[in-house]
Amino acid sequence: MKKNVIITTILVLFMSTTFAQNKTKNEYIQLETNKNGTGPMFEIEFQKGKEFYYPLFVFWIEDLEGNYIQTLYVSQSIATGVFNYGKVKDDKWVKEGKRRPAALPYWAHKRGVKAKDGLFIPTPDEPIADAYTGETPQSNFILTTRADQELPEKFNVLFEINQSWDWNEYWTNNKYPEDEDYKTSSQPALIYSTSIDLNSDIQDYSFELIGHSHYSGKTGSIYKDLTTITTAKEIVNKTTLSIKK
């Protein structure tokens, strides 16, 4: 009798563990971009933090000198030049057709494509190709993506994220009353980075927070002082990149 109880207990624990693992895996939204690329394949796993609420984000590649190489994924509203969910009304997001230069300015300036109005944000007439974009996932996700072509032996992959209306005691809603772009950005976009070595035995890399962008997107500068950033640090729990052979 005692033996049967032990076996049953082990079986229940095994089934519970297996179910928990499958459930966790199933909770991830699967994304795929640039499937026709001929360069290295990456799998990026994003785990949301407790302050995650409709952020916009972008992943891209740079060389070790900080020169932009290519975008891997960018939220659709940025890629098309129209921010579809820019207002909160009755506690719900509603559409607002307006470009947001403060959304992801570090990437935008690095990309270096200036529209006719002087902004570095794509326009409906000159959007980013569909191969590099998609709807912004609202939960944990796994992004499978490829480089356009072969890459240098060593390079950096960066990740920028921004969430509107996340005010704090420093980044208040009246800090820059004359700056319309700041009013929807609140705490500025955060920038994460990881350094890749294709000849290394390392296959899994973690992104580290390295700074924040300009509060209204007027420059492509990075600011290393993060002492004024609070809840924005909790949008992301963990982001990792794996090289797929």
C-alpha positions as CSV (number, residue, x, y, z in Angstrom):
1,M,0.0,0.0,0.0
2,K,2.8,2.4,1.0
3,K,4.6,1.6,-2.3
4,N,1.5,2.4,-4.4
5,V,1.1,5.7,-2.6
6,I,4.7,6.7,-3.4
7,I,4.3,5.7,-7.0
8,T,1.1,7.6,-7.3
9,T,2.6,10.7,-5.7
10,I,5.6,10.6,-8.1
11,L,3.3,10.2,-11.0
12,V,1.1,13.2,-9.9
13,L,4.2,15.4,-9.4
14,F,5.6,14.4,-12.8
15,M,2.3,15.2,-14.6
16,S,2.0,18.5,-12.7
17,T,5.5,19.5,-13.7
18,T,5.0,18.5,-17.3
19,F,1.7,20.4,-17.5
20,A,3.3,23.5,-15.9
21,Q,6.1,23.4,-18.4
22,N,3.8,23.0,-21.4
23,K,1.5,25.8,-20.1
24,T,4.4,28.1,-19.7
25,K,5.6,27.3,-23.2
26,N,2.1,27.8,-24.6
27,E,1.8,31.2,-23.0
28,Y,4.4,32.6,-25.4
29,I,3.3,34.3,-28.6
30,Q,5.3,33.1,-31.6
31,L,6.6,35.7,-34.0
32,E,8.7,35.3,-37.1
33,T,10.3,38.0,-39.2
34,N,12.6,38.1,-42.2
35,K,12.3,34.4,-42.9
36,N,13.9,34.8,-46.3
37,G,17.1,36.3,-44.8
38,T,20.3,34.4,-45.6
39,G,22.3,35.3,-42.5
40,P,22.3,33.8,-39.0
41,M,19.1,32.8,-37.4
42,F,18.2,34.1,-33.9
43,E,15.5,33.2,-31.4
44,I,14.7,36.1,-29.0
45,E,12.7,35.2,-25.9
46,F,10.9,38.1,-24.1
47,Q,9.5,37.8,-20.6
48,K,7.2,40.7,-19.6
49,G,7.6,42.5,-16.3
50,K,4.9,43.6,-13.8
51,E,4.6,47.0,-15.4
52,F,4.1,45.7,-19.0
53,Y,1.2,47.4,-20.6
54,Y,1.0,48.0,-24.4
55,P,4.7,49.0,-25.0
56,L,6.3,49.5,-28.4
57,F,9.7,48.0,-29.1
58,V,12.3,47.3,-31.7
59,F,15.2,44.9,-32.1
60,W,18.2,45.7,-34.4
61,I,21.8,44.8,-35.2
62,E,24.9,47.1,-35.0
63,D,28.6,46.6,-35.5
64,L,30.9,47.0,-32.5
65,E,31.5,50.6,-33.5
66,G,27.8,51.4,-33.1
67,N,27.0,51.5,-36.8
68,Y,23.5,50.4,-37.7
69,I,23.3,47.2,-39.8
70,Q,19.6,46.2,-39.9
71,T,16.3,46.0,-38.1
72,L,15.1,42.6,-37.0
73,Y,11.7,43.5,-35.7
74,V,9.8,46.7,-35.0
75,S,6.2,47.3,-33.8
76,Q,3.8,47.8,-36.7
77,S,2.6,51.2,-35.6
78,I,6.1,52.5,-35.8
79,A,6.9,50.7,-39.0
80,T,3.9,52.2,-40.8
81,G,4.3,55.7,-39.4
82,V,1.0,55.7,-37.7
83,F,0.6,55.3,-33.9
84,N,-2.8,53.6,-33.8
85,Y,-3.2,53.5,-30.0
86,G,-2.1,56.8,-28.7
87,K,-4.9,57.9,-26.3
88,V,-6.6,56.5,-23.3
89,K,-10.4,57.1,-23.1
90,D,-12.6,55.5,-20.5
91,D,-9.6,53.4,-19.3
92,K,-9.3,51.9,-22.8
93,W,-6.8,52.6,-25.6
94,V,-8.2,54.2,-28.7
95,K,-6.8,54.9,-32.1
96,E,-4.9,58.1,-32.9
97,G,-3.3,58.6,-36.3
98,K,-0.2,60.5,-35.2
99,R,3.5,59.6,-35.6
100,R,5.5,59.5,-32.3
101,P,9.1,60.6,-32.6
102,A,9.6,60.0,-28.9
103,A,8.5,56.4,-29.1
104,L,11.8,54.7,-30.2
105,P,14.2,57.5,-31.0
106,Y,17.6,55.8,-30.4
107,W,16.8,53.2,-33.0
108,A,15.2,55.7,-35.4
109,H,18.2,58.0,-35.4
110,K,20.6,55.1,-35.7
111,R,18.6,53.9,-38.7
112,G,19.1,57.3,-40.1
113,V,16.3,57.5,-42.6
114,K,14.8,61.0,-42.5
115,A,11.3,61.7,-43.8
116,K,10.3,64.9,-45.7
117,D,9.1,66.5,-42.4
118,G,12.6,66.0,-40.8
119,L,11.5,63.2,-38.5
120,F,13.3,59.8,-38.4
121,I,10.0,57.9,-38.0
122,P,8.7,55.9,-41.0
123,T,5.7,57.3,-42.9
124,P,2.7,55.6,-44.5
125,D,4.3,56.5,-47.9
126,E,7.7,55.1,-46.9
127,P,7.0,52.3,-44.3
128,I,9.4,49.6,-43.2
129,A,8.9,46.4,-45.2
130,D,6.4,43.9,-43.8
131,A,9.1,41.3,-43.5
132,Y,10.5,43.1,-40.4
133,T,7.3,44.0,-38.6
134,G,4.1,42.7,-37.2
135,E,1.5,43.5,-34.5
136,T,2.9,44.2,-31.1
137,P,2.5,41.2,-28.9
138,Q,0.8,41.9,-25.5
139,S,2.4,39.1,-23.6
140,N,5.5,37.0,-23.4
141,F,6.8,36.1,-26.9
142,I,9.5,34.3,-28.8
143,L,10.7,36.0,-31.9
144,T,12.4,33.9,-34.6
145,T,14.3,36.1,-37.1
146,R,17.2,36.1,-39.5
147,A,19.9,38.6,-40.6
148,D,19.6,39.8,-44.2
149,Q,23.0,38.3,-44.9
150,E,26.2,37.1,-43.3
151,L,27.3,39.3,-40.4
152,P,30.7,40.2,-38.9
153,E,32.2,37.7,-36.5
154,K,31.3,40.1,-33.6
155,F,28.3,42.5,-33.4
156,N,25.7,43.9,-31.0
157,V,22.0,43.3,-30.9
158,L,20.0,46.1,-29.3
159,F,16.5,46.4,-28.0
160,E,14.5,49.6,-27.3
161,I,11.2,49.7,-25.5
162,N,8.8,52.5,-24.6
163,Q,5.5,52.6,-22.8
164,S,3.2,55.7,-22.9
165,W,1.7,57.3,-19.8
166,D,4.1,55.8,-17.3
167,W,4.7,59.0,-15.3
168,N,6.7,59.1,-12.1
169,E,7.9,61.7,-9.6
170,Y,10.6,63.0,-11.9
171,W,9.0,62.4,-15.4
172,T,5.8,64.2,-14.6
173,N,3.0,65.1,-17.0
174,N,3.9,68.8,-16.7
175,K,7.7,68.6,-16.9
176,Y,7.9,69.9,-20.4
177,P,4.5,71.6,-20.9
178,E,5.4,72.9,-24.4
179,D,6.7,69.6,-25.7
180,E,3.8,67.6,-27.3
181,D,6.0,64.6,-28.1
182,Y,7.1,64.3,-24.4
183,K,3.5,64.2,-23.2
184,T,2.9,60.8,-24.6
185,S,6.3,59.3,-23.9
186,S,6.5,60.0,-20.1
187,Q,9.5,58.0,-18.9
188,P,11.8,57.8,-21.9
189,A,12.4,54.7,-24.0
190,L,14.9,52.2,-22.5
191,I,17.8,50.6,-24.4
192,Y,19.1,47.1,-23.9
193,S,22.0,45.5,-25.6
194,T,23.9,42.2,-25.9
195,S,27.2,41.5,-27.6
196,I,27.4,38.4,-29.9
197,D,30.5,36.4,-31.0
198,L,29.6,33.9,-33.7
199,N,32.9,32.0,-33.2
200,S,32.2,31.6,-29.5
201,D,30.8,28.4,-27.9
202,I,28.2,30.6,-26.2
203,Q,24.8,30.1,-27.7
204,D,22.6,32.1,-25.3
205,Y,23.0,35.7,-24.5
206,S,21.1,38.1,-22.1
207,F,20.2,41.7,-22.8
208,E,21.4,44.3,-20.3
209,L,19.9,47.7,-19.7
210,I,22.4,50.3,-20.9
211,G,20.6,53.6,-20.9
212,H,17.6,55.6,-22.0
213,S,16.7,57.7,-25.0
214,H,15.9,61.4,-25.4
215,Y,12.6,62.1,-23.6
216,S,10.9,63.5,-26.8
217,G,13.0,62.0,-29.5
218,K,14.7,65.1,-30.7
219,T,18.1,63.5,-30.7
220,G,19.6,60.0,-31.0
221,S,21.6,60.3,-27.9
222,I,21.8,57.6,-25.2
223,Y,21.8,58.7,-21.5
224,K,23.5,56.3,-19.1
225,D,22.1,57.8,-15.9
226,L,19.1,55.7,-15.0
227,T,18.5,57.2,-11.5
228,T,15.3,58.9,-12.6
229,I,13.8,55.8,-14.2
230,T,11.5,53.7,-11.9
231,T,8.5,51.6,-13.2
232,A,9.8,51.6,-16.8
233,K,12.6,49.2,-15.6
234,E,9.8,46.8,-14.7
235,I,8.3,46.6,-18.2
236,V,10.8,43.9,-19.0
237,N,11.5,41.0,-16.8
238,K,14.1,39.2,-18.9
239,T,15.1,39.1,-22.6
240,T,17.5,36.5,-24.1
241,L,18.9,35.7,-27.5
242,S,19.8,32.3,-28.8
243,I,21.8,31.6,-32.0
244,K,20.1,28.9,-34.0
245,K,22.6,26.7,-36.0
